[in-house]
Each structure stands twice: as structure tokens, then as C-alpha cells.
Amino acid sequence: EVQLEESGGGLVQAGGSLTLSCAASGFSPDGLVFGDYAIGWFRQAPGKEREGVSCIEGFDGSIGYADSVKGRFTISRDNAKNMVFLQMTSLKPEDTAVYYCAVHHLSECAPDSDLGRYPVLYWGQGIQVTVSS
């Protein structure tokens, strides 16, 4: 059974930084191979729909970002450790949300303008990020 667990969230002042980690279990070289899948970070703020924030593809590791976070967030992955990271800098109060990592059903990411387009196979439970002004 695939499970995703986010960590690294918390409370930070505007302009500060946080790095989220997503640890994946249930993948194996003989079955589901973590590196084959695109991994996305999503977020959902109170009263708003969940939105795609960033995505990193399987195989070649191509990356995409929503316009709202370009230049401030950096996604990366360590396939040997089945982990994905989201480094967040210059945080703004509008970045406050529950952040989720997710395994897409494809190795490719959707276009930056619609990162949530492709189906998700597995979701993490989410982690709160709060940015105070």
C-alpha cells in the first residue's frame, strides 16, 4: 500500500522560508517504482479549491510551477529515498494553506497553468503552513 507523509510545515513570518518533505512508502524496484511517477504539491486555503503548486516529472525530472509561486518555490526529488521536497522562500500570507503531496498516474506533469489537470493516484494527509503578516 502506497502512503505519503508530509512534514516540515508550521508557522512562519512573511518573508520567511520553510521546506516541506514528502516521504513515500509502498514503492519498490520490483513493483511500483517511485521514480516513474510525476509527483505534485498541491495546497488548499480555507474557503478555496485545492490548487496545484508544483510538479516534478518521473524519468527526466522536468519541473513546473504555478505562476503564484514561480521564483519563490523549488521542487526536488530524491528517487533513491522515495522523497520529494518543496523549498518555499519569500513566503506570503496568501501562501497559508494545507499542503499536500500527491502521486500522479502518469510520469508527466500537466502544464503550469493547470497543474491539477492530471489524475492523482495517491494523496498525502496534508500539512498546515501558516504565514503571518
C-alpha positions in Angstrom: 0.0 0.0 0.0 1.4 3.4 -1.0 1.4 6.0 1.6 2.7 9.6 1.5 3.6 11.6 4.6 4.3 15.3 4.6 6.5 17.1 7.1 8.1 20.4 7.7 5.1 22.7 7.9 4.4 25.2 10.6 4.1 28.9 11.3 6.5 31.4 9.7 6.5 35.2 9.3 6.1 36.8 5.9 9.3 36.7 4.1 10.5 33.6 5.8 11.2 30.1 4.5 10.1 26.6 5.0 10.9 23.3 3.4 8.3 20.6 3.1 9.2 17.0 2.7 7.1 14.1 1.4 8.2 10.6 2.3 6.6 7.9 0.1 6.3 4.2 1.2 5.0 1.2 -0.6 7.1 1.6 -3.7 9.7 -1.0 -4.7 12.0 -1.7 -7.6 10.0 -4.8 -8.4 6.6 -3.2 -8.3 5.6 0.4 -8.3 8.8 2.4 -9.0 8.7 5.8 -7.4 10.9 7.4 -10.0 8.5 6.5 -12.8 5.8 8.8 -11.5 5.2 12.6 -11.5 4.9 14.0 -8.0 2.9 17.1 -7.3 2.5 19.5 -4.5 -1.0 21.0 -4.0 -2.5 23.4 -1.5 -5.9 24.3 -0.2 -6.6 27.5 1.6 -9.8 27.9 3.7 -12.8 28.5 1.5 -10.8 27.9 -1.7 -10.4 25.0 -4.0 -7.3 22.9 -3.9 -4.8 24.1 -6.4 -1.6 22.6 -8.0 1.5 24.4 -6.8 4.3 22.5 -8.4 5.1 19.2 -10.1 8.2 17.2 -10.9 8.1 14.5 -13.6 9.3 11.0 -13.4 12.2 9.9 -15.6 13.7 13.2 -16.6 12.6 15.3 -13.6 11.1 18.2 -15.6 9.5 20.8 -13.3 6.5 23.0 -13.4 5.3 25.8 -11.1 2.1 27.7 -10.7 2.6 31.4 -11.5 1.8 32.4 -7.9 5.0 30.6 -6.7 7.4 30.9 -9.5 10.7 32.2 -8.4 9.9 31.5 -4.8 9.3 27.8 -4.5 11.7 25.0 -5.6 10.6 21.4 -6.0 13.1 18.5 -6.0 13.1 14.7 -5.6 15.4 12.0 -4.3 14.3 8.8 -6.0 16.8 6.7 -4.1 15.0 7.7 -0.8 11.5 8.0 -2.3 11.2 11.6 -1.2 10.1 14.9 -2.7 10.8 18.3 -1.3 9.3 21.8 -1.7 11.5 24.6 -0.6 9.5 27.7 -0.1 11.1 31.1 0.3 9.8 34.7 0.4 6.6 33.4 1.9 3.5 35.5 1.8 0.3 35.4 3.9 -1.5 34.2 0.8 0.6 31.1 0.9 -1.2 30.0 4.0 -2.9 26.7 3.3 -2.8 22.9 3.9 -0.2 21.5 1.6 -0.5 18.0 0.1 1.9 15.9 -1.9 0.5 13.6 -4.5 1.5 10.8 -6.9 0.1 11.4 -10.4 -0.9 8.4 -12.5 1.5 9.5 -15.3 5.2 10.3 -15.4 4.4 13.7 -17.0 3.2 16.9 -15.3 0.3 18.9 -16.6 1.0 22.4 -18.0 1.9 25.1 -15.4 -1.4 26.8 -16.0 -3.3 23.7 -14.8 -1.1 21.6 -12.7 -4.1 19.8 -11.2 -5.3 18.5 -14.5 -4.0 15.0 -14.4 -5.5 12.4 -12.1 -3.8 11.6 -8.8 -3.3 8.1 -7.6 -2.3 8.8 -4.1 -2.6 11.7 -1.7 -0.8 12.6 1.5 -2.8 13.6 4.5 -1.7 17.2 4.2 0.3 19.6 6.4 -0.5 23.1 7.6 1.6 26.1 6.5 0.7 29.4 8.1 2.4 32.6 7.1 1.8 35.6 9.4 1.9 39.2 8.2 
